[in-house]
Amino acid sequence: MNQSIDAVELLRQAVAIPSFSGREAAVGEFLVDQMRALGYSRAYVDRAGNAVGEIGPVNAEHTLVMLGHMDTVPGQPPVRIENGQLYGRGSVDAKGPLCTFIAGTARVGALPGWRFVVVGAVEEESATSKGARFIRDRFLAEGRLDACVIGEPSSWNRLTLGYKGRLLVDFHAEATMGHTAGENAVGIGDAAVRWWIGVKTLAETFNTREEGAFAQILPSLRTLHTDSDGLRDWVDAKVGLRLPVGLDIHWLQARLATLAEDCNGTVHSYGYEAAYRGPKNTPLVRAFLAAIRQQGGKPGFKVKTGTSDMNVVGPAWGVPILAYGPGDSRLDHTPQEHVEVAEYLRAVEVLAVALRRLAGA
């Protein structure tokens, strides 16, 4: 059996293993080995490829799932610890929060009546969310779950209660090729531009009734590409929309399709996740608030304009849920991604205290 390593070395080594979405096997095996060395009751890679560690009996009266993710976006900035900061892809999003779960839960160990399940999910950074969907269905089938913590950066003294929803939309239009100097000639790219302007106008009209980004539709143009085979021209564009809680997705999809028809194009939507916001007054939230205060922090709450695996499991499970983890989410996906080592260690301690409080230990 491998010898366990300390919390900082756990994170450093995890960050040093590339694990882009769909290629997480190596870091998964590493994390499973470390959870075994740290004394987890069970540690294994499940059928979806998730790295899973459990402490406590399978038939415990209470179960808490800590759902992080071990995949990252592409790019591998040099991994190093410099001036008290640990740099590297995933140090913030989201191997930092996941290693917080692994180290903090090991520090607590088994508590009477509880089973703690730590999950390093695959494919969170892609539209598939394969790992979270597998875990969602597993615990729906088990029928025994009391609470969930999502592993995402919020800073050590903040709790995230909600995430906006998401819809991805592909636009396509074609036309017979013509000379751009011809009479009334317009390039095929104009169709996508007119559709994109329509999408922005739709969002702006909706947003006049709402205050704050969390309650608004936030569109972004991801890609736009034109091409030709010498006989026909075509254009493809991809748009992402961040969606508020309670939005009628069927209304939105119908409006996007109508806008496309007006531009002689078609749309295909996918990757939909409904926005979700968890309750504030729960035993889980109170345990974390008390733990942050015990570490000398002034706790606060956040909602985020991105999405996470909370969108996948929150509506299905209907249990108390929040997201927690060290790091500044503004550094997500950037070449400068890094976490303060001191903040990471403080988050490990907050998690350990919160687990003990939740379990009444």
HUDAVEN-V56683 format. One record per pair of residues at least 6 apart in sequence whose C-alpha atoms are under 8 Angstrom apart, sorted by the first residue. I is the first residue (numbers start at 1). J is the second residue. D is the distance in whole Angstrom. If there is no record, write none. Layout:
((I:J:D) (I:J:D))
//
This chain:
((1:33:8) (1:36:8) (1:37:6) (2:33:7) (2:34:7) (2:36:8) (2:37:6) (3:34:8) (3:37:6) (3:38:8) (4:34:6) (4:37:5) (4:38:5) (5:34:8) (7:99:7) (7:100:8) (7:103:6) (7:345:7) (8:341:7) (8:345:8) (10:34:8) (10:99:7) (11:91:7) (11:95:7) (11:96:6) (11:99:6) (12:79:8) (12:80:8) (12:86:7) (14:27:6) (14:30:7) (14:31:7) (14:95:7) (15:79:7) (15:88:6) (15:89:6) (15:90:6) (15:91:6) (15:95:7) (16:79:6) (16:88:7) (17:26:7) (17:27:6) (18:24:8) (18:27:7) (18:76:7) (19:25:8) (19:26:7) (19:27:6) (19:70:7) (19:71:5) (19:72:6) (20:71:5) (20:72:5) (20:73:6) (20:74:6) (21:71:5) (21:72:6) (21:73:7) (21:122:7) (21:123:5) (21:124:7) (21:125:6) (21:126:7) (22:71:8) (22:122:7) (22:123:6) (23:71:8) (24:49:8) (24:70:7) (24:71:6) (24:122:7) (25:49:7) (27:70:7) (28:45:7) (28:49:8) (28:50:7) (28:51:5) (28:70:7) (28:120:7) (29:45:7) (29:51:7) (31:51:7) (32:43:5) (32:44:6) (32:45:7) (32:51:6) (32:52:7) (32:53:7) (33:43:8) (35:43:6) (35:53:6) (35:102:7) (35:106:8) (36:42:7) (36:43:6) (36:53:8) (38:106:6) (39:106:7) (39:109:8) (40:53:6) (40:54:6) (40:55:5) (40:106:7) (40:109:8) (41:53:8) (41:54:6) (41:55:5) (41:56:7) (41:57:8) (42:53:6) (42:54:5) (42:55:7) (43:51:8) (43:52:6) (43:53:4) (43:54:6) (44:51:6) (44:52:5) (44:53:7) (45:51:5) (45:52:6) (46:52:7) (48:122:8) (48:130:7) (48:131:6) (48:134:6) (49:121:8) (49:122:6) (49:131:7) (50:119:7) (50:120:6) (50:121:5) (50:122:6) (50:131:6) (51:119:6) (51:120:5) (51:121:7) (52:117:7) (52:118:6) (52:119:5) (52:120:6) (53:117:6) (53:118:5) (53:119:7) (54:115:7) (54:116:6) (54:117:5) (54:118:6) (55:109:7) (55:110:6) (55:115:6) (55:116:5) (55:117:7) (56:110:5) (56:111:7) (56:113:8) (56:114:6) (56:115:4) (56:116:6) (57:114:7) (57:115:6) (58:115:7) (60:113:5) (60:114:5) (60:115:6) (61:113:5) (61:114:6) (61:115:8) (62:113:6) (62:114:5) (62:115:6) (62:144:7) (62:145:7) (62:146:6) (63:114:6) (63:115:5) (63:116:6) (63:117:7) (63:144:7) (63:145:5) (63:146:5) (63:147:7) (64:114:8) (64:115:6) (64:116:5) (64:117:6) (64:145:6) (64:146:6) (64:147:5) (64:148:6) (64:149:8) (65:116:6) (65:117:5) (65:118:6) (65:119:7) (65:145:8) (65:147:7) (65:148:5) (65:149:6) (66:101:7) (66:116:8) (66:117:6) (66:118:5) (66:119:6) (66:148:6) (66:149:5) (66:150:6) (66:151:7) (67:98:8) (67:118:6) (67:119:5) (67:120:6) (67:121:7) (67:132:8) (67:148:7) (67:149:6) (67:150:5) (67:151:6) (67:309:8) (68:94:7) (68:95:8) (68:97:7) (68:98:5) (68:118:8) (68:119:6) (68:120:5) (68:121:6) (68:150:6) (68:151:4) (68:152:7) (69:94:6) (69:95:7) (69:98:7) (69:119:7) (69:120:5) (69:121:4) (69:122:6) (69:123:8) (69:124:6) (69:151:7) (70:90:8) (70:94:7) (70:95:6) (70:98:7) (70:120:5) (70:121:6) (70:122:6) (71:90:8) (71:94:8) (71:121:7) (71:122:6) (71:123:6) (71:124:7) (71:125:7) (72:89:7) (72:90:6) (72:93:7) (72:94:7) (72:125:6) (73:89:8) (73:125:6) (73:333:7) (75:89:7) (75:335:8) (76:88:7) (76:89:6) (77:87:8) (77:88:5) (77:89:6) (77:335:6) (77:336:8) (78:87:7) (78:88:6) (79:86:7) (79:87:5) (79:88:5) (79:89:8) (80:86:6) (80:87:5) (80:88:7) (81:87:6) (84:340:6) (84:341:6) (84:342:7) (85:338:6) (85:339:6) (85:340:4) (85:341:5) (86:338:5) (86:339:5) (86:340:6) (86:341:6) (87:336:7) (87:337:6) (87:338:4) (87:339:7) (88:336:8) (88:337:6) (88:338:6) (89:333:7) (89:335:8) (89:337:6) (89:338:8) (90:96:7) (90:332:8) (90:337:8) (91:327:8) (91:337:7) (91:338:6) (91:339:6) (92:152:8) (92:153:6) (92:326:7) (92:327:5) (92:328:7) (92:329:7) (92:331:7) (92:332:6) (92:337:7) (92:338:6) (92:339:6) (93:152:7) (93:153:7) (93:329:7) (93:332:6) (93:333:7) (94:151:7) (94:152:6) (94:153:7) (96:153:8) (96:325:7) (96:326:7) (96:327:7) (96:339:8) (96:344:7) (97:151:5) (97:152:6) (97:153:6) (97:324:7) (97:325:4) (97:326:6) (98:119:8) (98:120:7) (98:151:6) (98:325:8) (100:325:7) (100:326:8) (100:344:7) (100:345:8) (100:347:7) (100:348:5) (100:351:7) (101:118:7) (101:151:8) (101:348:7) (101:351:7) (102:118:7) (103:348:7) (104:348:5) (104:349:6) (104:351:6) (104:352:5) (105:116:7) (105:351:8) (105:352:6) (105:355:8) (107:352:7) (108:352:6) (108:355:7) (108:356:7) (111:356:8) (111:359:7) (111:361:7) (112:359:8) (113:359:8) (114:359:7) (121:130:8) (121:131:5) (121:132:6) (122:129:7) (122:130:6) (122:131:5) (122:132:8) (123:129:5) (123:130:6) (123:131:6) (124:130:7) (124:131:7) (124:132:7) (124:308:7) (124:309:7) (127:271:5) (128:271:7) (129:309:7) (129:312:8) (132:309:6) (132:312:7) (132:313:7) (133:312:7) (133:313:7) (136:312:7) (136:313:5) (136:316:7) (136:317:7) (139:145:7) (140:316:8) (140:317:7) (145:317:8) (145:319:7) (146:319:6) (146:320:7) (147:284:7) (147:319:5) (147:320:5) (147:321:6) (148:319:7) (148:320:6) (148:321:5) (148:322:7) (149:321:6) (149:322:5) (149:323:5) (149:324:7) (150:309:7) (150:310:6) (150:321:8) (150:322:6) (150:323:4) (150:324:6) (151:323:6) (151:324:6) (151:325:6) (152:308:8) (152:323:6) (152:324:6) (152:325:5) (152:326:8) (153:323:8) (153:324:6) (153:325:4) (153:326:5) (153:327:5) (153:328:6) (153:329:6) (154:160:6) (154:302:8) (154:323:8) (154:324:6) (154:325:6) (154:326:6) (154:327:6) (154:328:7) (154:329:7) (155:324:8) (155:325:6) (155:326:4) (155:327:5) (155:328:6) (155:343:8) (156:292:8) (156:324:8) (156:325:6) (156:326:5) (156:327:7) (156:343:6) (156:344:7) (156:346:7) (156:347:5) (156:350:8) (157:292:6) (157:297:6) (157:298:7) (157:299:5) (157:300:7) (157:347:8) (158:299:6) (158:300:5) (158:301:6) (158:302:7) (158:324:7) (159:299:8) (159:300:6) (159:301:5) (159:302:6) (159:322:7) (159:323:6) (159:324:6) (160:301:6) (160:302:5) (160:303:5) (160:304:7) (160:322:6) (160:323:5) (160:324:6) (161:277:6) (161:278:5) (161:279:7) (161:280:7) (161:301:7) (161:302:6) (161:303:6) (161:321:7) (161:322:5) (161:323:6) (162:275:8) (162:276:5) (162:277:4) (162:278:6) (162:302:7) (162:303:5) (162:304:6) (162:310:8) (162:322:8) (163:275:6) (163:276:6) (163:277:6) (163:303:6) (163:304:5) (163:305:6) (163:306:6) (163:307:5) (163:308:7) (163:310:7) (163:311:7) (164:214:6) (164:242:6) (164:243:5) (164:244:5) (164:245:7) (164:274:7) (164:275:4) (164:276:7) (164:304:6) (164:305:5) (164:306:6) (164:307:6) (165:242:6) (165:243:4) (165:244:6) (165:245:7) (165:272:7) (165:273:5) (165:274:4) (165:275:4) (165:276:7) (165:306:7) (165:307:6) (165:311:7) (166:240:7) (166:241:6) (166:242:5) (166:243:6) (166:271:7) (166:272:5) (166:273:5) (166:274:7) (166:275:7) (166:306:8) (166:307:7) (167:240:6) (167:241:5) (167:242:7) (167:243:7) (167:269:7) (167:270:6) (167:271:6) (167:272:4) (167:273:7) (168:238:7) (168:239:6) (168:240:5) (168:241:6) (168:269:6) (168:270:5) (168:271:6) (168:272:7) (169:238:6) (169:239:5) (169:240:6) (169:267:6) (169:268:6) (169:269:4) (169:270:6) (170:236:7) (170:237:6) (170:238:5) (170:239:6) (170:267:5) (170:268:5) (170:269:6) (171:192:7) (171:235:8) (171:236:6) (171:237:5) (171:238:6) (171:260:7) (171:265:7) (171:266:6) (171:267:4) (171:268:7) (172:192:8) (172:234:7) (172:235:6) (172:236:5) (172:237:7) (172:265:5) (172:266:5) (172:267:6) (173:188:8) (173:191:7) (173:192:7) (173:234:6) (173:235:6) (173:236:7) (173:264:6) (173:265:4) (173:266:6) (174:188:7) (174:232:7) (174:233:6) (174:234:4) (174:235:7) (174:265:7) (175:188:7) (175:232:6) (175:233:5) (175:234:6) (176:231:6) (176:232:5) (176:233:6) (177:228:8) (177:230:7) (177:231:5) (177:232:5) (177:233:5) (178:185:7) (179:185:7) (180:186:6) (180:187:7) (188:226:7) (188:233:6) (188:234:6) (188:235:6) (189:225:8) (189:226:6) (189:234:8) (189:235:6) (191:235:8) (191:263:5) (191:264:7) (191:265:7) (192:224:8) (192:235:7) (192:236:7) (192:237:7) (192:263:8) (194:263:7) (195:259:6) (195:260:6) (195:263:6) (196:221:8) (198:259:7) (199:219:8) (199:256:7) (199:259:8) (200:219:7) (203:216:8) (203:217:5) (203:218:7) (203:219:7) (204:217:8) (206:216:7) (206:217:7) (207:215:8) (207:216:5) (207:217:7) (210:216:6) (213:305:7) (214:244:6) (214:303:7) (214:304:7) (214:305:6) (215:243:8) (215:244:5) (215:245:7) (216:242:8) (216:243:7) (216:244:6) (217:241:7) (217:242:6) (217:243:5) (217:244:6) (218:241:5) (218:242:5) (218:243:7) (219:239:7) (219:240:6) (219:241:4) (219:242:6) (220:239:6) (220:240:5) (220:241:6) (221:237:8) (221:238:6) (221:239:5) (221:240:7) (222:237:7) (222:238:5) (222:239:5) (222:240:7) (223:236:8) (223:237:5) (223:238:5) (223:239:7) (224:235:7) (224:236:6) (224:237:4) (224:238:7) (225:235:6) (225:236:5) (225:237:6) (226:233:7) (226:234:6) (226:235:4) (226:236:6) (227:233:6) (227:234:6) (227:235:6) (228:234:6) (242:305:7) (242:306:7) (243:274:7) (243:275:6) (244:275:6) (245:274:7) (245:275:5) (245:276:6) (245:277:8) (246:275:7) (253:269:8) (256:267:7) (257:266:7) (257:267:6) (260:266:5) (260:267:7) (273:307:8) (273:311:6) (273:312:7) (274:311:6) (275:307:8) (275:311:6) (276:310:7) (276:311:6) (276:314:7) (276:315:7) (277:303:8) (278:314:8) (278:320:7) (278:321:6) (278:322:7) (279:320:7) (279:321:8) (282:320:6) (283:320:8) (283:358:7) (284:320:7) (284:321:7) (284:354:8) (284:358:6) (285:322:7) (287:354:5) (287:355:7) (287:357:6) (287:358:6) (288:350:7) (288:351:7) (288:353:8) (288:354:5) (289:299:6) (290:354:7) (291:350:5) (291:351:7) (291:353:5) (291:354:5) (291:357:8) (292:298:7) (292:299:6) (292:350:6) (293:299:7) (295:346:8) (295:349:8) (295:350:7) (310:321:8) (310:322:8) (310:323:8) (314:321:7) (325:347:7) (326:339:7) (326:343:6) (326:344:5) (326:347:6) (327:338:8) (327:339:5) (327:340:7) (327:343:7) (327:344:7) (328:339:7) (331:337:5) (331:338:7))
//
